[in-house]
Amino acid sequence: MRGIGRAESWRPLEHTNILQLRRFVFFVGPVGIDPHGSPLSTHIVSTGKPFPIEGGCTCRTVRYRMMTNPMFVHCCHCTWCQRESGAAFALNAMIEADLVELLQGEVEVVNTPSNSGKGQKIARCPKCGVAVWSNYSGAGDAVRFVRVGTLDEPGRLPPDIHIFTATKQPWMVLPAGTPAVAEYYKASEHWPKGSLERRAALMAAKARQ
């Protein structure tokens, strides 16, 4: 099964661009790189807990598994995400749809307006209504924006970047060391090489359809 970060497939740290490790503050032991070329979370490596990782809704009707690390994790402070989450921000992990396995239950897809005007599809538990992931029109069904808070261990996926900080809540203090932009950004300026390659593969596959 592709994308599972096994120890034997990791590349040593010296072959990794140190900028790719910007999300990590403290670490114990070696840091690995998964087969896609993206860094694995330090917490996962140091605790011996590689991917896959699991999550689900509150009532546990819906359970899913992320087979590998996400391409990138957004912490979005736009007013739309604040309204839809009922919180100060939304934390989404972007990952290929075929690397998210539905283990239990079925999701109810709700078409929801978005700031772009193109809408999004929010996958919710049909029983408790909790949103587990979204698909936006730009990437289509090929990329899922997994709600990090629905993971069993959400602390394993901290944000790689804070976006739309121009509309963040005034009492929200952003952590030092994590990139932050007033609105959106160019992936080529922030994503690690391995994640850019994964995105390029998705775009190539879409173009062939």
C-alpha positions in Angstrom: 0.0 0.0 0.0 1.6 3.3 -1.1 2.3 6.1 1.2 2.8 4.3 4.5 5.8 5.8 6.2 7.7 2.7 7.2 11.1 3.1 9.0 12.9 1.2 6.2 11.8 3.8 3.7 12.9 6.9 5.5 15.8 8.9 4.3 18.3 10.2 6.9 18.2 13.8 8.1 21.4 14.9 6.3 19.5 14.4 2.9 16.7 16.7 4.1 16.5 20.5 3.5 16.5 21.9 7.0 13.8 24.4 5.9 11.4 21.5 5.6 11.6 21.0 9.3 10.3 24.4 10.2 7.2 23.0 12.0 9.4 21.2 14.5 10.4 22.9 17.7 11.6 20.1 19.9 12.5 16.6 18.8 14.0 13.4 20.2 15.6 10.9 18.0 16.0 10.8 14.2 13.6 12.6 11.9 12.4 10.6 8.9 11.2 11.5 5.5 8.3 9.5 4.1 8.3 7.9 0.6 6.8 11.1 -0.9 9.7 13.2 0.3 7.9 15.1 3.0 9.0 15.3 6.7 7.2 13.2 9.2 6.0 14.8 12.3 8.7 14.8 15.0 6.1 13.6 17.5 5.3 10.6 15.3 9.0 9.7 14.9 10.1 10.2 18.4 7.2 8.3 19.9 7.5 5.4 17.5 4.1 6.2 16.0 4.4 6.5 12.2 1.5 6.8 9.9 -1.2 5.7 9.3 -3.2 7.7 11.9 -7.0 7.6 12.5 -9.8 9.9 13.3 -13.6 10.2 13.2 -16.7 12.0 14.3 -17.9 12.5 17.8 -20.4 9.7 17.8 -17.9 7.3 16.2 -20.3 6.4 13.3 -17.7 7.6 10.9 -14.1 6.5 11.2 -11.3 7.2 8.8 -7.5 6.6 8.4 -4.9 8.9 6.9 -2.3 6.6 5.3 0.6 9.1 5.2 1.5 12.6 6.2 -0.4 15.5 4.6 1.0 17.7 1.9 0.5 20.8 4.0 -1.5 21.9 7.0 -3.4 25.2 6.9 -4.6 27.2 9.9 -7.1 29.5 8.3 -8.3 32.7 10.0 -10.8 33.9 7.3 -14.2 34.9 8.4 -15.8 32.1 6.4 -13.9 29.4 8.3 -14.6 31.2 11.6 -18.3 31.1 10.9 -18.4 27.5 9.6 -16.3 26.1 12.5 -17.8 28.3 15.2 -14.3 29.0 16.3 -11.4 31.5 15.7 -9.9 29.4 12.9 -10.1 26.1 11.0 -7.2 23.6 10.9 -7.1 21.6 7.7 -4.6 18.9 6.5 -4.4 18.7 2.8 -3.9 15.1 1.5 -4.7 13.1 -1.6 -8.2 11.6 -1.4 -7.0 8.1 -2.2 -4.8 8.3 0.9 -7.8 8.7 3.2 -9.5 5.4 3.9 -13.0 5.3 5.2 -13.0 2.6 7.8 -16.5 2.8 9.1 -19.8 4.4 8.3 -20.7 6.7 5.4 -20.4 10.5 5.1 -23.1 12.9 4.0 -21.7 15.4 1.5 -23.2 18.9 2.0 -22.7 21.5 -0.7 -21.6 24.7 1.1 -20.9 28.2 -0.2 -17.2 29.4 0.0 -15.4 32.7 -0.1 -14.3 32.0 -3.7 -17.9 31.7 -4.9 -17.1 28.2 -6.2 -18.3 26.4 -3.2 -17.0 23.4 -1.2 -18.3 19.9 -0.4 -18.2 19.2 3.3 -18.3 15.5 4.4 -20.2 15.2 7.6 -21.3 12.4 9.8 -25.0 11.8 9.0 -25.8 11.1 12.7 -23.9 13.7 14.7 -23.2 16.2 11.9 -19.5 16.6 12.6 -17.4 17.6 9.6 -14.5 15.3 8.9 -13.2 16.7 5.7 -13.9 19.1 2.8 -13.2 19.1 -1.0 -12.8 22.6 -2.6 -13.5 23.3 -6.2 -9.9 24.2 -7.0 -8.5 20.7 -6.3 -11.8 18.9 -6.8 -12.4 15.5 -5.4 -8.7 14.6 -5.6 -7.7 16.4 -2.5 -9.3 16.3 0.9 -8.9 19.0 3.5 -9.1 16.8 6.6 -10.3 18.5 9.8 -7.3 18.0 12.1 -9.5 18.3 15.2 -11.2 15.1 14.2 -8.0 13.0 14.5 -7.6 10.9 17.5 -4.3 12.7 18.2 -4.7 16.1 16.6 -1.6 17.4 18.2 0.5 15.4 15.8 -0.4 17.7 12.9 0.5 21.3 13.9 -0.1 24.0 11.2 2.6 24.7 8.6 1.2 28.1 7.9 -1.4 30.6 9.2 -3.5 32.1 6.3 -5.9 35.1 6.1 -4.4 36.5 9.3 -5.8 40.0 8.2 -9.1 38.8 9.6 -7.9 36.8 12.6 -9.4 37.5 16.0 -7.5 40.4 17.7 -6.8 38.3 20.8 -5.3 35.5 18.8 -1.5 35.5 19.2 0.3 33.6 16.4 3.3 31.5 17.4 6.7 32.5 16.4 8.5 30.4 13.9 5.4 29.4 11.9 4.9 31.3 8.6 1.9 33.6 8.5 0.3 35.5 5.6 -2.3 38.3 5.5 -4.3 36.4 2.8 -3.2 33.4 0.7 0.3 32.4 -0.6 2.2 30.6 -3.4 2.8 27.0 -2.7 6.1 27.2 -4.4 7.3 29.6 -1.7 6.3 27.5 1.3 5.6 23.9 0.5 8.5 21.3 0.9 9.8 19.7 -2.3 8.1 16.4 -1.7 4.7 18.0 -1.3 5.1 20.1 -4.4 5.9 16.8 -6.3 2.8 15.2 -4.9 0.7 18.2 -6.0 2.3 18.1 -9.5 1.4 14.5 -9.8 -2.2 15.3 -9.0 -2.4 18.1 -11.5 -0.9 15.8 -14.2 -3.5 13.2 -13.5 -6.2 15.7 -13.7 -5.0 17.0 -17.0 -5.1 13.5 -18.4 -8.7 13.0 -17.5 
